[in-house]
């Protein structure tokens, strides 16, 4: 998604929305061992100081 310089507010809003997402994957490998991976998307607001995320 590309933003023009005057659309900075929209860019901050999109990043804030993406930062609230969390991905969780549960699977089994070929030996039937459980695999659990969890990632959050707070990376999107790494340079945004105005957005405060709750620590869970």
Secondary structure, DSSP 8 states (H G I E B T S, - for coil): ----GGGHHHHHHHHHHHHT-EEEEEEE-TT--EEEEEEE-GGGGTT-SS------
